[in-house]
Amino acid sequence: MAKVLVVDDDKHIREVVRFALESAGHKVTECRDGSAAIASFDGHVPDAVVLDIIMPELDGLEVCRHMRRRSNVPILFLSSRDDEIDRVLGLELGADDYLTKPFSPRELVARIKALLRRAASPPAEVDQEPPLRRGDLFLDPQRHRCLWGEDEIVLTATEFALLRSLMTTPGRVYSRGELVDRAWGYDHAITERTVDSHIRRMRKKLADVKADPIETVYGVGYRLRES
């Protein structure tokens, strides 16, 4: 059973999400605004967060910024607008996934399940996988640690999965579709734009320590530089 924080100013949406998640065996805490969500989060970090973007006073983007300063907890954004800018901005702030309203409660539960599985229970092969080192870049799948030289880089579960895929075979070009399959699993409704957002955010973190190991192959995908 996972503890999920649900934040939305619409009572009906909260009820729908609560019913769906509790039916799946999760424990749900509800908040109707961003300030209450931050107070709840600071009091006890949940296992996952379902977070509305458009809320009065303190919106979901600000709440996400606050949460990301403290934790890599999986965050799924809900948006009332089918707006690509909201999606990209939200993912660059550190959200792991998004759904637009109206949404299928069954799909929401499936996505939360996938996020929790990836964050808390790495695939069996990861448990046996030794650390990866490519030049100054070091990745330890068992301990979920990433280093560039002596500098630690804090990655979300999704960013970690993407970087691990690229580091497995330096120089190999992975299409966005292949990266979706490796990081999110098969049959997941993730767009290529979402992959770009996560890669962009990860590259910014690497740039903060003067690293740029990822190369864009325009019209194809991404690869890790061999040198």
Backbone hydrogen bonds in HBPLUS format (Angstrom, degrees):
<---DONOR---> <-ACCEPTOR-->    atom                        ^
c    i                          cat <-CA-CA->   ^        H-A-AA   ^      H-
h    n   atom  resd res      DA  || num        DHA   H-A  angle D-A-AA Bond
n    s   type  num  typ     dist DA aas  dist angle  dist       angle   num
A0027-LYS N   A0002-ALA O   2.85 MM  25  6.09 162.3  1.88 156.1 162.1     1
A0047-ASP N   A0003-LYS O   2.73 MM  44  5.20 149.9  1.82 144.5 155.1     2
A0004-VAL N   A0027-LYS O   2.82 MM  23  6.16 165.5  1.84 168.5 173.3     3
A0029-THR N   A0004-VAL O   2.98 MM  25  6.32 158.0  2.03 155.1 158.4     4
A0005-LEU N   A0048-ALA O   2.97 MM  43  6.42 160.4  2.01 155.8 156.0     5
A0050-VAL N   A0005-LEU O   2.81 MM  45  6.18 164.2  1.83 161.3 165.8     6
A0006-VAL N   A0029-THR O   2.81 MM  23  6.09 170.6  1.82 169.4 172.5     7
A0031-CYS N   A0006-VAL O   2.88 MM  25  6.24 143.0  2.01 163.3 165.3     8
A0007-VAL N   A0050-VAL O   2.82 MM  43  6.15 165.3  1.84 168.2 173.4     9
A0052-ASP N   A0007-VAL O   2.90 MM  45  5.97 150.8  1.99 152.7 162.4    10
A0008-ASP N   A0031-CYS O   3.08 MM  23  6.56 154.6  2.14 162.8 163.3    11
A0014-ARG N   A0010-ASP O   3.08 MM   4  6.44 163.8  2.11 155.9 160.4    12
A0015-GLU N   A0011-LYS O   2.94 MM   4  6.21 155.3  2.01 149.5 156.3    13
A0016-VAL N   A0012-HIS O   2.97 MM   4  6.24 158.3  2.02 151.6 157.1    14
A0017-VAL N   A0013-ILE O   2.92 MM   4  6.14 168.4  1.93 158.2 161.0    15
A0018-ARG N   A0014-ARG O   2.79 MM   4  5.88 162.6  1.82 149.4 155.2    16
A0019-PHE N   A0015-GLU O   2.94 MM   4  6.05 168.8  1.96 148.4 151.6    17
A0020-ALA N   A0016-VAL O   3.05 MM   4  6.23 163.0  2.08 147.5 152.3    18
A0021-LEU N   A0017-VAL O   2.91 MM   4  6.08 168.9  1.92 157.1 160.0    19
A0022-GLU N   A0018-ARG O   2.79 MM   4  5.86 167.1  1.81 157.7 162.0    20
A0023-SER N   A0019-PHE O   2.94 MM   4  5.90 149.2  2.04 139.9 148.4    21
A0024-ALA N   A0021-LEU O   3.03 MM   3  5.02 131.8  2.27  93.6 107.2    22
A0026-HIS N   A0021-LEU O   3.01 MM   5  5.47 166.0  2.03 144.5 140.8    23
A0025-GLY N   A0022-GLU O   2.96 MM   3  4.95 158.4  2.01 102.2 108.1    24
A0037-ALA N   A0033-ASP O   3.08 MM   4  6.30 148.9  2.18 144.2 153.7    25
A0038-ILE N   A0034-GLY O   2.97 MM   4  6.25 155.8  2.03 151.9 156.8    26
A0039-ALA N   A0035-SER O   3.10 MM   4  6.36 162.4  2.13 148.7 153.4    27
A0040-SER N   A0036-ALA O   2.94 MM   4  6.12 160.0  1.98 147.6 153.1    28
A0041-PHE N   A0037-ALA O   2.84 MM   4  5.97 161.4  1.87 149.5 155.1    29
A0042-ASP N   A0038-ILE O   2.83 MM   4  5.96 164.7  1.85 153.0 156.9    30
A0043-GLY N   A0039-ALA O   3.09 MM   4  6.18 140.3  2.25 136.9 147.2    31
A0044-HIS N   A0040-SER O   3.05 MM   4  6.32 147.7  2.16 146.5 154.6    32
A0049-VAL N   A0074-PRO O   2.92 MM  25  6.33 146.2  2.04 153.6 164.1    33
A0076-LEU N   A0049-VAL O   2.83 MM  27  6.17 167.3  1.85 165.3 169.1    34
A0051-LEU N   A0076-LEU O   2.86 MM  25  6.12 164.8  1.88 155.8 160.9    35
A0078-LEU N   A0051-LEU O   2.77 MM  27  5.80 152.6  1.84 137.5 137.8    36
A0053-ILE N   A0078-LEU O   2.91 MM  25  6.10 138.5  2.09 168.2 173.0    37
A0060-GLY N   A0053-ILE O   2.85 MM   7  4.07 163.6  1.88 126.4 128.8    38
A0058-LEU N   A0056-PRO O   2.72 MM   2  5.77 125.6  2.02 117.4 101.2    39
A0063-VAL N   A0059-ASP O   3.16 MM   4  6.48 159.9  2.20 149.6 155.8    40
A0064-CYS N   A0060-GLY O   2.84 MM   4  5.97 155.2  1.91 144.7 151.3    41
A0065-ARG N   A0061-LEU O   3.03 MM   4  6.30 155.1  2.09 143.0 149.3    42
A0066-HIS N   A0062-GLU O   3.09 MM   4  6.39 161.2  2.13 149.2 153.3    43
A0067-MET N   A0063-VAL O   2.96 MM   4  6.26 163.0  1.99 153.3 157.9    44
A0068-ARG N   A0064-CYS O   2.88 MM   4  6.04 160.8  1.91 155.9 160.8    45
A0069-ARG N   A0065-ARG O   3.20 MM   4  6.44 136.0  2.40 142.2 152.5    46
A0069-ARG N   A0066-HIS O   3.23 MM   3  5.38 135.7  2.43  98.5 110.2    47
A0070-ARG N   A0067-MET O   3.01 MM   3  5.37 147.1  2.12 106.4 116.3    48
A0071-SER N   A0067-MET O   2.84 MM   4  5.95 150.3  1.93 156.9 166.8    49
A0096-ASP N   A0075-ILE O   2.81 MM  21  5.43 155.5  1.87 145.9 154.3    50
A0077-PHE N   A0097-ASP O   2.93 MM  20  6.30 162.7  1.96 144.5 141.1    51
A0099-LEU N   A0077-PHE O   2.81 MM  22  6.25 144.9  1.93 156.8 168.0    52
A0079-SER N   A0099-LEU O   3.02 MM  20  6.46 146.8  2.13 151.6 160.2    53
A0101-LYS N   A0079-SER O   2.78 MM  22  5.96 162.0  1.81 161.0 161.2    54
A0087-ARG N   A0083-ASP O   3.24 MM   4  6.61 160.0  2.29 150.8 156.4    55
A0088-VAL N   A0084-GLU O   2.93 MM   4  6.13 173.9  1.94 157.5 157.9    56
A0089-LEU N   A0085-ILE O   2.91 MM   4  5.95 171.3  1.91 155.8 158.8    57
A0090-GLY N   A0086-ASP O   2.87 MM   4  5.85 160.1  1.91 145.5 151.9    58
A0091-LEU N   A0087-ARG O   2.99 MM   4  6.20 160.8  2.02 151.5 156.4    59
A0092-GLU N   A0088-VAL O   2.93 MM   4  6.12 153.5  2.00 150.3 157.9    60
A0093-LEU N   A0089-LEU O   3.05 MM   4  6.27 135.6  2.26 142.0 153.2    61
A0093-LEU N   A0090-GLY O   3.22 MM   3  5.19 131.8  2.47  93.1 105.8    62
A0095-ALA N   A0090-GLY O   3.26 MM   5  5.89 165.6  2.28 143.2 140.8    63
A0094-GLY N   A0091-LEU O   3.05 MM   3  5.15 145.3  2.18  98.4 109.0    64
A0107-GLU N   A0104-SER O   2.96 MM   3  5.15 118.4  2.35 101.7 116.9    65
A0108-LEU N   A0104-SER O   2.98 MM   4  6.34 159.7  2.02 157.7 163.8    66
A0109-VAL N   A0105-PRO O   2.99 MM   4  6.24 164.1  2.02 151.5 154.7    67
A0110-ALA N   A0106-ARG O   3.03 MM   4  6.25 154.9  2.09 143.1 150.2    68
A0111-ARG N   A0107-GLU O   2.88 MM   4  6.14 155.1  1.95 152.9 159.3    69
A0112-ILE N   A0108-LEU O   2.94 MM   4  6.19 162.3  1.98 154.7 159.5    70
A0113-LYS N   A0109-VAL O   2.92 MM   4  6.06 158.2  1.97 146.4 153.0    71
A0114-ALA N   A0110-ALA O   3.01 MM   4  6.25 153.3  2.08 141.8 148.6    72
A0115-LEU N   A0111-ARG O   2.93 MM   4  6.20 159.3  1.98 150.6 155.9    73
A0116-LEU N   A0112-ILE O   2.90 MM   4  6.09 165.5  1.92 155.9 159.5    74
A0117-ARG N   A0113-LYS O   2.93 MM   4  6.05 158.0  1.98 146.6 153.2    75
A0118-ARG N   A0114-ALA O   2.99 MM   4  6.14 160.6  2.03 147.3 152.2    76
A0119-ALA N   A0115-LEU O   2.97 MM   4  6.08 153.2  2.04 145.8 153.4    77
A0120-ALA N   A0116-LEU O   2.88 MM   4  5.83 163.8  1.91 151.6 155.7    78
A0121-SER N   A0117-ARG O   2.90 MM   4  5.10 147.7  2.00 130.3 139.5    79
A0126-VAL N   A0123-PRO O   2.89 MM   3  5.36 134.8  2.09 111.0 123.5    80
A0127-ASP N   A0124-ALA O   3.10 MM   3  5.25 122.3  2.45  98.0 111.9    81
A0129-GLU N   A0126-VAL O   3.07 MM   3  4.83 150.5  2.16  97.3 106.5    82
A0132-LEU N   A0139-LEU O   2.68 MM   7  5.04 161.0  1.72 157.3 160.4    83
A0139-LEU N   A0132-LEU O   2.77 MM   7  5.04 161.4  1.80 154.3 157.9    84
A0134-ARG N   A0137-LEU O   2.82 MM   3  5.17 161.2  1.86 152.5 158.9    85
A0137-LEU N   A0134-ARG O   3.11 MM   3  5.17 156.3  2.17 126.0 123.3    86
A0149-GLY N   A0136-ASP O   2.86 MM  13  5.02 153.7  1.93 146.1 142.9    87
A0138-PHE N   A0147-LEU O   2.80 MM   9  5.00 162.6  1.83 157.3 157.6    88
A0147-LEU N   A0138-PHE O   2.84 MM   9  5.00 162.8  1.87 145.1 150.1    89
A0140-ASP N   A0145-ARG O   2.86 MM   5  5.15 168.1  1.88 155.0 157.9    90
A0144-HIS N   A0140-ASP O   2.81 MM   4  5.62 114.0  2.26 146.8 165.3    91
A0145-ARG N   A0140-ASP O   3.23 MM   5  5.15 156.9  2.29 132.6 138.7    92
A0153-ILE N   A0146-CYS O   2.83 MM   7  5.37 170.0  1.84 146.2 148.5    93
A0148-TRP N   A0151-ASP O   2.79 MM   3  5.21 160.5  1.83 153.8 159.9    94
A0151-ASP N   A0148-TRP O   3.05 MM   3  5.21 154.1  2.12 131.7 127.5    95
A0160-PHE N   A0156-THR O   2.88 MM   4  6.04 160.5  1.92 154.0 159.8    96
A0161-ALA N   A0157-ALA O   3.02 MM   4  6.20 156.0  2.08 141.6 147.6    97
A0162-LEU N   A0158-THR O   3.00 MM   4  6.27 155.7  2.06 150.9 157.4    98
A0163-LEU N   A0159-GLU O   2.94 MM   4  6.15 166.7  1.95 153.6 156.9    99
A0164-ARG N   A0160-PHE O   2.87 MM   4  6.01 158.8  1.91 150.1 156.6   100
A0165-SER N   A0161-ALA O   3.11 MM   4  6.26 153.5  2.18 139.2 145.6   101
A0166-LEU N   A0162-LEU O   3.11 MM   4  6.46 158.4  2.16 149.2 154.5   102
A0167-MET N   A0163-LEU O   2.84 MM   4  6.05 155.1  1.90 152.5 159.8   103
A0168-THR N   A0164-ARG O   3.07 MM   4  6.13 134.8  2.28 143.7 153.6   104
A0172-ARG N   A0169-THR O   3.10 MM   3  5.68 160.6  2.14 134.1 139.4   105
A0171-GLY N   A0224-LEU O   2.79 MM  53  5.54 140.7  1.95 145.9 158.5   106
A0174-TYR N   A0222-TYR O   2.79 MM  48  5.45 169.6  1.80 166.0 162.7   107
A0222-TYR N   A0174-TYR O   2.96 MM  48  5.45 155.4  2.03 151.0 153.1   108
A0179-LEU N   A0175-SER O   3.07 MM   4  6.39 156.6  2.13 149.7 156.1   109
A0180-VAL N   A0176-ARG O   2.91 MM   4  6.19 148.2  2.01 146.9 155.7   110
A0181-ASP N   A0177-GLY O   3.11 MM   4  6.41 161.6  2.15 148.2 151.8   111
A0182-ARG N   A0178-GLU O   3.00 MM   4  6.25 153.5  2.07 146.9 154.3   112
A0183-ALA N   A0179-LEU O   2.89 MM   4  5.91 159.1  1.93 149.3 154.4   113
A0184-TRP N   A0180-VAL O   2.78 MM   4  5.43 158.2  1.83 145.9 153.3   114
A0185-GLY N   A0181-ASP O   3.04 MM   4  4.48 129.8  2.30 104.5 116.8   115
A0190-ILE N   A0188-HIS O   2.81 MM   2  5.68 136.2  2.00 109.0  95.1   116
A0194-THR N   A0191-THR O   3.07 MM   3  5.29 131.8  2.31  99.8 111.9   117
A0196-ASP N   A0192-GLU O   3.07 MM   4  6.44 160.8  2.11 151.3 155.9   118
A0197-SER N   A0193-ARG O   3.02 MM   4  6.30 150.0  2.12 142.9 150.6   119
A0198-HIS N   A0194-THR O   3.08 MM   4  6.42 161.2  2.12 154.1 157.7   120
A0199-ILE N   A0195-VAL O   2.92 MM   4  6.14 166.2  1.93 159.1 163.3   121
A0200-ARG N   A0196-ASP O   2.86 MM   4  5.96 158.7  1.90 146.9 153.2   122
A0201-ARG N   A0197-SER O   3.02 MM   4  6.24 158.6  2.07 146.8 152.1   123
A0202-MET N   A0198-HIS O   2.93 MM   4  6.12 160.2  1.97 149.5 155.2   124
A0203-ARG N   A0199-ILE O   2.87 MM   4  6.06 157.2  1.92 152.2 158.2   125
A0204-LYS N   A0200-ARG O   3.07 MM   4  6.29 145.4  2.19 141.2 150.1   126
A0205-LYS N   A0201-ARG O   3.16 MM   4  6.51 153.4  2.23 146.2 152.5   127
A0206-LEU N   A0202-MET O   3.03 MM   4  6.37 154.8  2.10 147.2 154.2   128
A0207-ALA N   A0203-ARG O   2.78 MM   4  5.96 150.6  1.86 143.7 152.4   129
A0208-ASP N   A0204-LYS O   3.06 MM   4  6.30 136.7  2.25 141.0 151.3   130
A0209-VAL N   A0206-LEU O   3.05 MM   3  5.55 152.9  2.13 110.0 117.8   131
A0211-ALA N   A0206-LEU O   2.87 MM   5  4.98 155.3  1.93 134.8 134.7   132
A0210-LYS N   A0207-ALA O   2.90 MM   3  4.65 155.3  1.96 110.2 109.3   133
A0225-ARG N   A0213-PRO O   2.74 MM  12  5.42 175.4  1.75 169.9 171.3   134
A0215-GLU N   A0223-ARG O   2.83 MM   8  5.41 173.2  1.84 169.8 171.3   135
A0223-ARG N   A0215-GLU O   3.03 MM   8  5.41 148.6  2.13 149.5 158.3   136
A0217-VAL N   A0221-GLY O   2.86 MM   4  5.24 169.9  1.87 143.1 144.7   137
A0220-VAL N   A0217-VAL O   2.90 MM   3  5.51 154.4  1.96 143.4 145.9   138
A0221-GLY N   A0217-VAL O   2.96 MM   4  5.24 147.6  2.07 140.7 150.1   139
